[in-house]
Amino acid sequence: MGKKVALPLIAAFGLLFAIFVVIYGSRKSPVPKIALPPPTPPYRTFIAASGVIEAASENIYIGTPFAEIAIDVFAKAGEFKTEGDPLIQLDIRTFQAQMNQAQTDRERAIVEYENYKTQLDLYNSLDDRRAVSENEYNQAYYAAESARVAIAQAEAKIEVAQSYIERSTIRAPMDGQVLQVNIRKGEIANLNPFTQLPLIVFGPVCPLHVRVSIDEDDAWRFHKGAPAMAYVRGNSSLSFPMKYVRTEPLVIPKQALTGATSERVDTRVLQAVYEFDKDRLPVYVGQILDVYIESIPADTRSNAPNRWN
């Protein structure tokens, strides 16, 4: 009798438990509140694009005129430099030795030239030129000319050595900020053929420029001088207007690919440059921004080219 009662009870309990699990599992999880919603386009009709922050002169990759060991590095990331300030000091011992050798050659050539010139002056001062054979006179003359040429060659070598010594101090090409340093004291200052890292990335940052990549499908809708608004990725509350600077009229392959499956790798973009004052905005060179540019409607047809004339 006990088994006949227990089995239905167990079955009923299992049924109730299954119903509970189904009901509990089918409940919808509460949708978490979006802390920072995506930016809202500020224009009725617009072009959505991405922009990369860069220096006002474009990022300058400081190079070296020759491969040599850096004996001192004066630049630190974040420092501001004025035009002409030293950034890197290369080893000049080899060039100094070459200059010393050239100076010695020049002094020896001057002595030889003065010797043969004195001899020629003596020959020219004789009342009777027949006292000296023509062969001896010509030998002294051409020896003096050869010494004069040797002086010029030595002076040219001195100038070359001086230019190498002067260029061994790599200086800031303009007023700006050191954005990145990839050279250390004791390393060879040369463009790394494997990583392609520049020695120093440098450029003026007041104002900053934004290089906006406009998809070629939207390029016909863009017009010079169009107002634009930039939004910081990760915090749509940080936004600022930008001033148009120029358009680069060469459409190029898109380089900043996201890797999305829907993204075409053969996309080409038109690049427009805008500027803004950084002030206290927490943005940095190399950062990607979401950009909205005011434009004509996408369904505009034949009168589109005349709209922006």
For each residue, the residues with C-beta under 8 A, 3 or more apart:
1: 4 5
2: 5 6
3: 6 7
4: 1 7 8
5: 1 2 8 9
6: 2 3 9 10
7: 3 4 10 11
8: 4 5 11 12
9: 5 6 12 13
10: 6 7 13 14
11: 7 8 14 15
12: 8 9 15 16
13: 9 10 16 17
14: 10 11 17 18
15: 11 12 18 19
16: 12 13 19 20
17: 13 14 20 21
18: 14 15 21 22
19: 15 16 22 23
20: 16 17 23 24
21: 17 18 24 25
22: 18 19 25 26
23: 19 20 26 27
24: 20 21 27
25: 21 22
26: 22 23
27: 23 24
28:
29:
30:
31:
32:
33:
34: 37
35:
36: 234 235 236 237
37: 34 40 236
38: 236
39: 231 236 239 290 292
40: 37 236
41: 46 48 292
42: 46 229 292
43: 46 227 229 292 293 294 295
44:
45: 294 295 296 297 298
46: 41 42 43 292 293 294 295
47: 214 218 221 222 292 293 295
48: 41 290 291 292
49: 212 213 214 215 218 291 292 293
50: 212 213 256 288 289 290 291
51: 210 211 212 213 230 274 288 289 290 291
52: 210 211 213 256 286 287 288 289
53: 208 209 210 283 284 285 286 287 289
54: 58 59 203 208 209 210 211 285 286
55: 58 59 60 176 177 179 202 203 204 205 208 209 285
56: 203 204 205 206 207 208 209 275
57: 60 174 176 203 204
58: 54 55 203 209
59: 54 55 179 201 202 203 285
60: 55 57 173 176 201 202 203
61: 198 199 200 201 202
62: 87 88 170 173 198 199 200 201 202
63: 191 198 199
64: 67 68 88 90 170 189 190 191 199
65: 164 167
66: 90 164 167
67: 64 188 189 190
68: 64 90 91 94 168 188 189
69: 90 91 186 187 188 189
70: 73 88 89 90 91 183 184 185 186 187 188 189
71: 89 90 91 185 186
72: 88 89 185
73: 70 87 88 89 181 183 184 185
74: 85 86 87 88 89
75: 79 81 87 88 178 181 200 202
76: 79 178 181
77: 178 179 180 181
78: 177 178
79: 75 76 177 178
80: 175 176 177 178
81: 75 85 87 172 175 176 177 178 202
82: 85 172 175
83: 171 172 173 174 175
84: 171 172
85: 74 81 82 171 172
86: 74 89 169 170 171 172
87: 62 73 74 75 81 170 171 172 178 200 202
88: 62 64 70 72 73 74 75 169 170 183 189 199 200
89: 70 71 72 73 74 86 168 169 170
90: 64 66 68 69 70 71 168 169 170 189
91: 68 69 70 71 94 168
92: 95 96 164 165 168
93: 96 97
94: 68 91 97 98
95: 92 98 99 161 164 165 168
96: 92 93 99 100 161 165
97: 93 94 100 101
98: 94 95 101 102 157 160 161 164
99: 95 96 102 103 157 158 161 162 165
100: 96 97 103 104
101: 97 98 104 105 157
102: 98 99 105 106 154 155 157 158 161
103: 99 100 106 107 154 158
104: 100 101 107 108
105: 101 102 108 109 150 153 154 157
106: 102 103 109 110 151 154 155 158
107: 103 104 110 111
108: 104 105 111 112 150
109: 105 106 112 113 147 148 150 151 153 154
110: 106 107 113 114 147 151
111: 107 108 114 115
112: 108 109 115 116 143 147 150
113: 109 110 116 117 144 147 148 150 151
114: 110 111 117 118
115: 111 112 118 119 147
116: 112 113 119 120 140 141 143 144 147
117: 113 114 120 121 144
118: 114 115 121 122
119: 115 116 122 123 140 144
120: 116 117 123 124 137 140 141 144
121: 117 118 124 125
122: 118 119 125 126
123: 119 120 126 129 132 136 137 140
124: 120 121
125: 121 122
126: 122 123 129 131 132
127:
128: 131
129: 123 126 132 137
130:
131: 126 128
132: 123 126 129 136 137
133: 136 137
134: 137 138
135: 138 139
136: 123 132 133 139 140
137: 120 123 129 132 133 134 140 141
138: 134 135 141 142
139: 135 136 142 143
140: 116 119 120 123 136 137 143 144
141: 116 120 137 138 144 145
142: 138 139 145 146
143: 112 116 139 140 146 147
144: 113 116 117 119 120 140 141 147 148
145: 141 142 148 149
146: 142 143 149 150
147: 109 110 112 113 115 116 143 144 150 151
148: 109 113 144 145 151 152
149: 145 146 152 153
150: 105 108 109 112 113 146 147 153 154
151: 106 109 110 113 147 148 154 155
152: 148 149 155 156
153: 105 109 149 150 156 157
154: 102 103 105 106 109 150 151 157 158
155: 102 106 151 152 158 159
156: 152 153 159 160
157: 98 99 101 102 105 153 154 160 161
158: 99 102 103 106 154 155 161 162
159: 155 156 162 163
160: 98 156 157 163 164
161: 95 96 98 99 102 157 158 164 165
162: 99 158 159 165 166
163: 159 160 166 167
164: 65 66 92 95 98 160 161 167 168
165: 92 95 96 99 161 162 168
166: 162 163 169
167: 65 66 163 164 170
168: 68 89 90 91 92 95 164 165
169: 86 88 89 90 166
170: 62 64 86 87 88 89 90 167 189 199
171: 83 84 85 86 87
172: 81 82 83 84 85 86 87 175 176 202
173: 60 62 83 202
174: 57 83 204
175: 80 81 82 83 172 204
176: 55 57 60 80 81 172 202 203 204 205
177: 55 78 79 80 81 202 203 204 205
178: 75 76 77 78 79 80 81 87 181 200 201 202
179: 55 59 77 201 202 203 205 285
180: 77 198 200 201
181: 73 75 76 77 178 199 200
182: 197 198 199 200
183: 70 73 88 187 189 199 200
184: 70 73 187
185: 70 71 72 73
186: 69 70 71
187: 69 70 183 184
188: 67 68 69 70
189: 64 67 68 69 70 88 90 170 183 199
190: 64 67
191: 63 64 196 197 198 199
192: 195 196 197
193: 196
194:
195: 192
196: 191 192 193
197: 182 191 192
198: 61 62 63 180 182 191 201
199: 61 62 63 64 88 170 181 182 183 189 191
200: 61 62 75 87 88 178 180 181 182 183
201: 59 60 61 62 178 179 180 198
202: 55 59 60 61 62 75 81 87 172 173 176 177 178 179
203: 54 55 56 57 58 59 60 176 177 179 285
204: 55 56 57 174 175 176 177
205: 55 56 176 177 179 208 278 285
206: 56 277 278
207: 56 275 276 277 278
208: 53 54 55 56 205 275 276 277 278 283 285
209: 53 54 55 56 58 245 273 274 275
210: 51 52 53 54 230 242 273 274 275 276 289 291
211: 51 52 54 271 272 273
212: 49 50 51 228 271 272 273 274 291 293
213: 49 50 51 52 254 256 269 270 271
214: 47 49 218 219 222 269 270 271 272 293
215: 49 218 219 254 267 269
216: 219 251 267 268 269 270
217:
218: 47 49 214 215 221 222 295 298
219: 214 215 216 222 251 269 270
220: 304 305
221: 47 218 295 296 298 300 304
222: 47 214 218 219 226 247 270 272 293 295
223: 226 295 296 307 308
224: 244 247 308
225: 244
226: 222 223 244 293 294 295
227: 43 241 242 244 293 294
228: 212 241 242 244 274 291 292 293 294
229: 42 43 239 240 241 242 291 292
230: 51 210 239 240 241 242 274 276 289 290 291
231: 39 236 238 239 289 290 291 292
232: 235 236 238 239 281 282 283 287 289 290
233: 287 288 289 290
234: 36
235: 36 232 238
236: 36 37 38 39 40 231 232 239
237: 36
238: 231 232 235 281 282 283
239: 39 229 230 231 232 236
240: 229 230 276 281
241: 227 228 229 230 276
242: 210 227 228 229 230 274 275 276 291
243: 274 275 276
244: 224 225 226 227 228 272 274
245: 209 273 274 275
246: 272 273
247: 222 224 270 271 272 273
248: 270 271 272 273
249: 270
250:
251: 216 219 268 269 270
252: 255 268 269 271
253: 266 267 268 269
254: 213 215 257 267 268 269
255: 252
256: 50 52 213 288
257: 254 263 265
258: 263
259: 263
260: 263
261:
262:
263: 257 258 259 260 267
264: 267
265: 257
266: 253
267: 215 216 253 254 263 264
268: 216 251 252 253 254
269: 213 214 215 216 219 251 252 253 254
270: 213 214 216 219 222 247 248 249 251
271: 211 212 213 214 247 248 252
272: 211 212 214 222 244 246 247 248 293
273: 209 210 211 212 245 246 247 248
274: 51 209 210 212 228 230 242 243 244 245 291
275: 56 207 208 209 210 242 243 245
276: 207 208 210 230 240 241 242 243 281
277: 206 207 208
278: 205 206 207 208 281 283
279:
280:
281: 232 238 240 276 278
282: 232 238
283: 53 208 232 238 278 287 289
284: 53 287
285: 53 54 55 59 179 203 205 208
286: 52 53 54
287: 52 53 232 233 283 284
288: 50 51 52 233 256
289: 50 51 52 53 210 230 231 232 233 283
290: 39 48 50 51 230 231 232 233
291: 48 49 50 51 210 212 228 229 230 231 242 274
292: 39 41 42 43 46 47 48 49 228 229 231
293: 43 46 47 49 212 214 222 226 227 228 272
294: 43 45 46 226 227 228
295: 43 45 46 47 218 221 222 223 226
296: 45 221 223 300 304 307 308
297: 45 300
298: 45 218 221
299:
300: 221 296 297 303 304 307
301: 304
302:
303: 300 306 307
304: 220 221 296 300 301 307
305: 220 308 309
306: 303 309
307: 223 296 300 303 304
308: 223 224 296 305
309: 305 306
